[in-house]
Amino acid sequence: MTPVPAVTEAACAKINLSLHVTGKRPDGYHLLESLVVFCGVHDTVLAEPDSAGLSLHVVGPGAEGLSAENDNIMLRAARALATHVGRAPDVRLTLIKRLPVASGIGGGSADAAATLRALIRLWDLTLNPDALMALALELGADVPVCLAGKAVMMRGIGEDLDPLPALPPLWMVLVNPRRPVSTAAVFRGLAGRYRTPLASPDPTAGPERFLSDLEAWHNDLEAPAREAEPSVSEVLDALALTPGVRLARMSGSGATCFGLYETREEAEAAARAIQAARPDWWVAPGPVLSDTAHQAPSSDRG
């Protein structure tokens, strides 16, 4: 019998180009309205059969301090999928970690979603899409959008995904000051200030119109995040000063921020300048992705 080869999946950074908080449910979950895209900067998940059972091995530049214990979301994803299809999770998972942990760009959720995609391929599964999305939502609010891997308007607590047309070609620079921001503290800083839902920007109108429309949107968590962690303001100021930047904004609950650029050359020049000025920050340029399906995962281990 020919051994099944390892399956490799990219876990792309999830970026909230905008994030409006529209309310709060009785159970404490906040209701969101967010324009979500992905960036061609990613972790890599490898899955291969292993008769010894389920295991997770974390390597790469972002591996330090990341637990591979039983409560890791990738292991929970593997166990949940295995239970759903009625099989043993005999899999060795390897995570090549590049994205910063707990940084507002869906790193853990993207890793869990990539784990689900990898195991579906490895086990040659055909699943009901609604059941799969329900399983993803049980793992975390950002897992469904990361599993979809496409530009969407995300509403509710993350379960309502409205696909968008292909975005105009854009590049971004992601910057994280390597300082944690408490998501709970950021949401507390909202103090009940909720926004009325807005009409979606139109990606088909071209980059100039799309970027202009996007300026009217906001990240409602940015102001409380700046108060909780002043380095968020430093990052946004640094991005705003780079030549060619069209928009500088925070993603999610922080502390990662992004700058949008119309060309690769502008983005890469901005990334080099920021990294030279602040070598202690995490800085990464990459293309804005409307669909991660064709993102080739890097298999290097460093």
N, C-alpha and C positions, 0 to 999 in steps of 0.2 A: 504494500500500500504506500502510495506516495505521500510523504508528510505535507501537511498544509503549511504554506509559507506564512511568515508574519504579515499581518495587515498593518498598514501605516496610515494615519489620519492626521491632518493639520487641525489644530485647535486655535482658530484665529481670534485675535483680540476683538471683543465686541465694543463698539463705540456708540455712545448716546450723543448724536449730533445735537439733539435737544432733549430735554426731560422736564415735563410739566407734571406737577403733583396736583391731581384733580379732586382728591377726597381721601377718605379713610373708612375702611370697613369696620363693622363692630368687633371683628376678631383682631383688629390692630394692624392689618395689612393696609398699606397705602395704595391708592389707585393712581396709576401713571398714564401718561400719554407721551410716548417717546419715539423719535425718529432714530432707528437703529440701523447702523451699517457695520461692516467689518473691515479690518485692516489686514494687509498682507504681512503682518508680523504675528508670529504664532508659536505656541508650544507644539510638540509632536507626540502623538500617542502611538505606541506599537503594541499589538496584541498577537500572541502566538499560543498554540495549544501547549498545555503542560499538565501531565498526568499527576503531578504533585499537588494540584489544586490551584486556587486563586492566590495571586501574589502581585505586589506592586513594587517597582523599583524606580526611584526618582534620581535622575542625573541632570547634568547641564548647569549653566551659570546661575540659574535661579533656584537650584535645588536646596540650598542651605536653609535650614529652618523649616522646611516643608515636611510634614508628617506623612508617612506611608502606613499609618495604623489603620485599624478596621473602620474608623469613622471617616476616612478619606472619601470624598464624594465620588471618586472614580471607582473605588471598591464597592460603594453602595450602589452605583449605577450598574456595575457588572452583576452584583447579586440580584438586584431588582429585575433586570432583564432575564437572567437565568431562571428565576422563579416564575416569571411571566410565561416563559416558553417551556417550562418543565424540564430543565436539564441542569447538570452540574456545571458550576462556573470554573471549569478546569482550564484556566488561562493565566499566562504570565503577562502582566501589563508593564510596560516601560514608559515613563513620562520623561521626555526631554524638556526641562522647564526653562523657558526664556522670559516669559512675562512675569512682572512683579506680582507678588501675592497680595490679595485683598486691596486692590488698587483702583477699582471702579471700571475695569475693562473686561469683566467677566471671566477672568482666568480660570477659576475653579469650575465654573459652569461650562465654559468652553471645553475644558478637559473632560468633564463628565459627558457632554454631548458627543465629543470625538470618540470616547470609549463606547458609547452606544452604537455609533456608526461603524466603528471598527468591528465590534462583536456581531453586528447584523451581517456584515460582509464575511467575517470569519466563519460564522455558523450557517451562512447561506439562508437567512431567514426572510420570510415575507410576512409583514405585520400590518395590522390595521392601523392606518395613520392616526386616527383619533385616540386609539388605545395607547399608541406609542407616545403621543404628546401628553396624555394624562399621566403616564409613567414619568415622563420628563419633568412635569410640573411638580410632582411629588418630591423630586430630588431638589428642586430650587426654582425660584421665580424666573431666573434668567436662563435656565436650561432649555426650555422650549424654543426660544428665539435663537439660541446657539445651535440647537439641533437643526432648525430650519436653515440657518446659515445664509439668509438672504436679507436684503434691505427691506425693512417693514416699518409700518407704524404699529408700535406695540402699545396696547392698552390693557386696562384691568390691572391685575397683579403680574401680568406677563403672559397670560393665556390667550389673549385676543390679538392675533397677528394678521395685519392687513398688508399683503405684499405690495411693493412699490415698483414702478417701471425702472429700468436700468438707469443708474445715476450717470451724470456726465463724468468724464475722466478727471479725477482729482487725486492729489497726493496729500498725505498728512505726516506730521511729526508727532510722535507720542513722547511725553516727558513726564517722568515721575520723580519726585524729590527724595524717594526712599524714606518717607516718613508716613507712619500709619494715620489714617483718619477713621474715627469711630462712626460707622454708619448710623448707629442708634443715636449718637449725639447730633449728627447732621440732621436727621429727621426731626429730632426734638427741637432743633433750632428753627424749624419752619413755623412753629407756634400756631398751627392750624390755618396758615395762610394757603388757600387752595385756589387753583386757577381754572377758569372756564375753558373747556376744550376748544381748540382752534382747527381751522381747515388745514390740510396737509400741504406742504410745499410741493411744487410740481417739478420733478426731476427732468421731465421731457422738454422743458422750456430752454435748456442749455445752461452751461455753467454760470454765466453772469446772472441770469434771472434766479436760478436755484440758490446761489450764494446770497443774493439780495433778499430773497424770501426767508432764508435761514436766519438772517440777522434779526428778524422780527421774533424769532423764537428764543428760548432761554433754557438754561438749566437751573431750575428752582432750588437745587441743592448747593449751587455754587457759593452763594452768599454765606449760608451757615457753615459750609466747609472752610471758607476763608477765615471765619471767626475761630473755628476749632483748630485749624492748622495754618498759620501764616505763610508757610512755604508754598501753599497753593497760589497765593497772590504773586510770589516771586516767580513761579513757573509761568503763570499767565503773562506777567510783565515781560519776561524773557522772550516768550513766543511772539508777543505783540510787536517787539522791536525788530524781528527778523524781516529782511527784504522779501516782498512777494506774499506775505501772509495775508489771507483774506478773512480769516476768522480764527480767534483763539478762545477756547472754551474748555471747561472741565467736563469729563465724562463720568456718568454715574454719580456715585457719592464721593468720588475722589480717591486718592489724590492725583491720579493721572489726568493730565490735560493734553489737548491736541491743538495743533495749528493746521489749517487747511491751505493748500497751495494748488495752483493750476498746473505746475510742471514738476517732474521728478527732480530736475536740476535745482529748482528753488528749495524743494523739501530737503534734499540731501545737503545742500549748502547750509541751510538753517540748522539741521541736525549737527553738522560738524562744528558750527560756531557755538551752539549751546553746549555741546559736550566739551569743547575746549575751555569754555568759560567756567563750566560746572562739572568737572570730572566725577564728582560724587553723585550726580543724578543719573538715572536710567533714561537713555534717549534712543529712539528708534524711528527711522523714517519708513514709510511703506505706502503702497497704493490703497486707495479707498475701493473696497470690493462691494459690488451689488449682489454677488453670488460667490460663495466660497467653494462651490462644487469643483472648480478647476484649479484650486490653489494646490500646487504640488508641495507636499510636506518635506521640509528639510530633514534628513536623517542623521545629520551630524550629532555628536554627543557632547558638544562644547558650546 
